[in-house]
Every structure is written in C-alpha cells, then in structure tokens.
C-alpha cells in the first residue's frame, strides 16, 4: 500500500495553485478591454476632479482659511492630496472586484467545472483565484499610484521617502482586504458575467461617495458617517489621506488650523464619536483584513461541507 507523503502532497497543491494563478493573470492581461475597464473608475474620478471637484474643494478650503496667511500652492497641494487619496482608495476596490471576472467567466463557461472534475483540492482552486486577483490588482493599482506620484511631482511634491513606501504598503494591504470579499462574492452569489458587471457598476457608483472620494466624509450626516465605518475602504482612504495630505498641511502656520483641516477632510476620523488618527486607522485596517480572512476560511469550510462551494 502506497504511503501518503504530506510534504509531496503540499508541494503538489502549491504547484497547482501557482499554475492556476499564472493562468488567470495571463487571461486577464490578454484582455486589453478588460484591463481598460479596470482602470476606468480611477480615470473617471480623476476627470471629475479636474473638471469639477478640484475648484470646488479649493474654494471651500480658501474660505476655511480666510484671514489666515497661506500660499496658493499649499492649498492646491492639500486638495490634490485629498483627490489622489480618493482615487487610490476607489481603485483598490473597483479594480479588485473587476479583475475577478476571470473566475466568473470560468464558472459560466464550464471551465471551473472541468477543474472540479480533476483531482485537485477545491481550496487550492479558490486560493489560485485569490492570488491571481491580488497580483493583477496590484499591477494595475501600483500603475495608478505611479501616475499619482508623477502628477504630484509636477503640481507640488510634499511627500517623504517614508510616505512613498507607506503608500505602496497601504495599496497592497487594501487590495488584499478587498480581494477576500471579491473572491468570496464570485464564489457564492455572483454566478454570471451579467451579474458581475451589474454588481461592479453599482459598486463603482456608490463606493466613491461612501468612502469620501467625491466629498469629505465629515460633510455627511452622522448616521451615514457611522455606516461608512463598516467599510474596509473607509480606513484605506483614511490612511491614503494622511500620506498624501500631511506634508502640505504641515506647511500651514497654526496647529488649530491644521487640526481643523484634518477633521474637515477626514484625515482624522470620527470613530463612533471618538477622533482617531492614522496609527489607529492602520491598526483597524490590518485587524479587519485578518478578520476577513478568518471569516472567508470559516465560510469556505461550511460551504464545502454542505457541497455548495462553487455550485451553480
């Protein structure tokens, strides 16, 4: 009787997972229109800012600073930082959900059924889709981040080297947290390309408002502000705002003024009545990511036992 070798079995599972993940990456990147539509949300937000939101926010900030000495470039840099933070936060969400259409297509055209008929663990298949999703989303979102750095270098650079690395790290952490949700949604209730397109469309329209990409969260009614605290993207956006805005905010002369701007633009967040800074926001985002992975693992185990995991 042939003995079971756990090390060999693990290597086999890892190899299969890696191969399937590479397959997903190649399929997604080969679809040029798919890549374009994944970039569409940040492009739309950028155009909204350049055409409408930028001047509105600059005028609002100038009104807040009335009677206080400031430089025009500092005001523009603060608003630019707020805009870039919103673009990045929305990108990490919409790109991650959009790129998971490879799984939805596989499910609809029967490719997934072929995988399930092979002697491959369902957990390995699910992991491959999540890994592919994280890698593809990271490629696109880091490209958007590079464009943001170029834009800020041209219009006004207030970042340190630590800020650049923090922006990269927050981008990756944000993608990982959203990828859990995107994969779980595509494994369970999103079963067709039509449903996936509709869901992503609704998500793209709503998420920018909810996490404060189009207008500061501080302008929302208190009840809506508290609702946003249940979205991982809210904390991702909070960290991005601190990274991209703090350097310019520090150029203003009076601490009460700086603190007022941090609160007005949700650099400091109202967490159920208590003001929290970027350090606590980062801890919350990491904790939420860990909890999402734990919830994903539990849900996967339950669905496998009920033979509903991947079912049409």
N, C-alpha and C positions, 0 to 999 in steps of 0.2 A: 504493500500500500504506500502510495507516494505521500510523504510528509508535507504539511503546509509550511512554507517558508514565509513568515510575516515580513521580513525585510525585502524579499524579492517581490512580494505582493504590493508592498508600499511603493517600491520603485516603479512597478508596472502602472499603478494608479497615478503616480505623479507624471510619468511619461505620457499616459493617455490624456490627462488633464492639460498638460503643456501643449500637446499636439492639437487638441481641440481648440484651445485658446488661440494658438497661432492661426488656425483655420479661420476662426471668427475675425481676427484682426485683418487678415488678407481679404476676406469677403467684404468687410465694411469699407476698408480703404480703397478697394477696387471700384466701389460705387461712388463716383465723383459727385453725383447729385445728392447722395445721402450725406456725404461729408459737408457739402454746401449748406444743406438744410440744418445740419447740426450746428453750423456757425451762424445761422440766420438770426437766432434770438439775440446774441450779443451785438450783431450788426444793427438790428432794429433799435435796440436800446441806445446804442451809440448815435444813431441818426436822430432819434427822439431828443437826445441830449443836445446835439449840435444845432438842431433846428428850433427847439422849443425850451426844453428844461434848463439848459445852461444859463441863459439870460435871466430866466425867472428866478433861479436859485441865487445867482449873483446879485440881482436887485434886492432879493429878500435878505441876503447876508449884509449887504451895504446898509439897508435900513436898520438892521440889528446893531450895526457898528456906528450908527450916526453919533457924531460928537466925539468919536474916538479916532486918533490918528492910525492910519494903516496904509499899506501900499497896495496898489491895484493888483499887482502880480500875486500877492499873498492871498487876496480874496479869490482870485481866479484859481489858484492852486488848491485852496481848500475845497472849492466846488468841484474842480477836476478830480480831486482825490475821492470825494463822495461818489461821483459818477463812475469812476473806474472800479470802486468797491462794489457798486451795484451790478456793473457789467460782469465782473468776475463771479460774484455770488450767483447770479442768474445762470451764467454759463455752466457752472459746475453742476447745476440741477438739470437744466434743459438738455445739455449735451449728453449727460449720462443716461437720461431716460430715452433720448432719441437714438443713441447708438445701440440700445438693447433691442432694436428692431430686428437684428440678426436672429436672435432667439425666437422672436415672434414669427418670422418668416420660416425658420426651421420647423416650428411647431405646425404652421399652417400647411406647408407643402409636403409634410410627411418625413422630412429628414430626421427630425427628432425621434420619430417612431423607429426609424432604422437604427439609430444609436441605442435606443432602449432594448431593441431585439438582440443587440450584441452583448457579449459577456463583459459588460462594463458597469461599474457601480453608479447608481444614479447620483450619489453625492459627488463623484468625480465629474460627471457631466455638468451638474449645476455649478460646481466650482469653476469649471472651464469658462462658462458663460460670464461669471462674475469677474474672473481675472481678465478676460478679453475686454470686458466693459470698462474696467478700471484703466487698463493700458490705453485703449483708444481714446477714452475721455481725457486722460492725462495729456496725450499728444495734442489734442485739439485745444484744451483749456490752457495749456502752457504756451501754445502758439498765440492765443488771445492775450495772455499775460505779457508775452514779449512785445506784442503790438502796444499794449498799455504802457510798458516801460519806454518804448520809443516815443509815444505820444507825450509822456511826461517829461522826457529828456528835451523835447522840442519846446514845450509850453512852460515848463518850470519844474526843476528837479529838486525835491526836498527829502529824498529818501537816503537812508544809510545802507551800507552793505548788509547789516543785520535785517533791515526792512525787506531787502530783496529776497534773502533766504527765507524770511518769515512768510512772505507772500507765496513763494514756491511751496513751502511746507503746508500752509493753510489750503492752497489749491488741491494738493494731493489728499489731505485729510478730508476736505469737503467732498471730493469725488468718491472716496472710499465710503463715507457715511451714506451718500445718496445711492451708490451702486447697490448697497444691500436692499434698499427699497425698490430700486428699478428692477433688480433681478427677481425679487420676491413677487412683485406685481406681474412680471412677464411669465413667471412660472405658475401663477394661480389664475387670476381673473382676466388678464389681457391675453386673448387667445387668437385674435386675427389682426392683420395689418390695419384694417379699417378702425378697429377699436383702439389700437395703439396710436394711430395718427390722431384720432379724436381726443384721446386722453392727453397726449403731448401738447396738442393745440390748446386745450383748456388750461393745462398746467402752465404753458408759456405765457398765456394771457394773464393769469392770476398771480403767479408767483412773484413777479416783479413788484406788484403793489404790496403784497403781504410781507415781503422782507425789506421793504423800504428802498427799492432801486429807483422808483419813479418820484417818490416824495418821502421825506423823513417820517419814520415810524412815530415820532413824537407828535406829529400832527393828527394822528388817528385818534378816534375815541378810545377811552381807556379799555373798554371791553375788547376792542379789536387788537389793541396793543398786547393784551394778555393772551389772545388767541395766537398771535404770531410767536409767542414764546414756546409753543409746542412744535414749531417747525425747525428742523436742524439748520436750514438755510438762514434763519434769523441770526444764529450765532456765527455762522460762517461770514455773513455780511458784516456783523459787528467787528470781527477780527480784521477783515479787509479794510473797514473804515478807519480803524486805529492805525493800521500800517500805512495807508495812503494819505491820511489827513493830519496825523500828529505833527509831522515835520513842519508843515505850513502853519498849523495852529500855534506852534511854539514861537512863531515869529511875531505874534501879537503881544503887545506890551503888558497887559494886565491879566493876572490869573483869573479873576472873576469873569472876565470876558472870554477867556479860553474855556473855562468850565461851562459857561453858558452855551458856547458853540458845540462843545462835546455833547451836552444834553439835547440841544436842538436837533443835531444831526445823528443822534443815537450812537455816538462813539462810546458814551457811557449809556448803558441800557437800564431801563426800568424793569426790574425783575420782580413782578408782583408787589410793587410798592417800595422796593429797595434798589438803590442805584448800585450797579456793579460795573467794574472796569474790565479791560481786555484780559487780564490774568484770569479772572473768574469765568469770563465768557469762554476762554480757551479750555478751561477745565470742564465746563459744561459740554462743549462740543466733543471733546475726547470721550467723556462719560457716555454721551448719547450714542456715539459710534460703537462703543463697546456693548452697550445695551441692545443696539440694533442687531449686531452680530449674534448676540446670545438669543434674542427673540427669533432671528432667522433660523438658527440651529434647532431651536425647540419646535418651531412651526414645520420645518423640514422633516424632523423625526416623526411628528404627529401625522403629517400627510403621507409619508412613506408607509407607516403602519396601517393607515386607512386605505392604502393603494390609490390615493388621489393625487400624488405628486406627479406632475407632468400630464395628468389625464386631460383629455379634451372635454 
